[in-house]
Amino acid sequence: MIIRDAPLAGAVDLLRLDNEIFGTYSELVEVLRNTQAPRQVRHKAKPQYVFDQTGLIRSLRAELQKREWKRDVLFAAESATNDIRIRRVTADTLRTGVHAIFEFGNRSYYAYNLVTRVAFGYATGIVRLAVFVLPTQKFANAIDSNVVSFEQVAAEMVRLVSSLPRMVPGPMMLIGIEPENFD
């Protein structure tokens, strides 16, 4: 995979000053670089949708779990308010303060992850660096329609940080990935 990144809200300083966080982040980048994007086996609506994001995320999580990354670490328990169920909030994939969130959904899903997984991760003190892993626009266009891209989220987050810096609760990295070969 080809990797692009965009640091936000103190991520560069954290990576420079904290060897444990740097090592864990570097391990994530290594796994991303060494993973191949699987081809779609079922037919989708358009022929240009050739990559299987579900299979890719599954293989990335499996490789990280082999390296002792944890899934579904609880940040906030399920609750109810006025008979409205509020879902629990868990980590996507977590190790030594680095929370990797594989974001291959639509824009509303990434916003939900920012408001819940990232905010609660920092609020609990478990997360020290949040990392959104996203497809580049070129890769997203080869996955499906309405898939959020690295370029979209980077632009939106830069605007958010400059306008409302407290909306980003801690250091964050955005990583854009795409296959080396689209053939």
Residue, then its C-alpha position, 0 to 999 in steps of 0.5 A: m500500500i501507498i501511505r499518505d498522512a496528515p498530523l493534527a492537534g499535536a500528533v507530530d510532537l507526541l510522536r517525536l517525544d514518546n517512544e512507545i507511541f512512536g513504536t506502536y504507530s510505526e507498527l501500524v504503518e508497517v502493517l498498512r504498507n505490507t497489506q494487499a487490498p483484496r479484489q471484490v469477489r461479488h459483483k457490485a453496481k458498477p464495474q469500477y468497484v473492484f476492491d473489497q473494503t470489508g476483506l481489507i479491514r478484516s485482514l488488517r485487524a487480524e494482522l494487528q491482533k496477532r501483534e497484540w492489538k486489542r479490539d472492542v476495548l470499552f470506552a463507555a457502557e450502554s445506557a438509556t435515557n428516557d427509554i432511548r437506548i444509547r449504544r456502548v462505545t468501544a475502540d476499533t483497534l487499540r494498543t499502548g495508547v494508539h487507537a486505529i479506526f478503519e474508516f471506509g464508510n460514509r461521511s456520517y459514519y466518520a463523524y460519528n466515530l470522531v464524536t464517539r470513539v475519539a472523544f470517549g477514548y481521550a476522555t477515558g485516558i486510554v487513548r493518546l493518539a487517534v489514527f483514522v485510516l482512510p482510503t485515498q479518493k482514488f482508492a475510494n472510487a474503486i471501492d464503492s459510491n459515497v465512501v469517505s476519503f482521506e482528502q475529504v477528511a483531511a480538508e474537513m479536519v484542518r478546517l475544524v481545527s482552525s475554527l474550533p480547535r477544542m472539537v479535536p480532543g487530542p493528537m490525531m493522525l489521518i492516514g490515507i492508503e491506496p494500492e500500489n497497483f490498480d490493474 
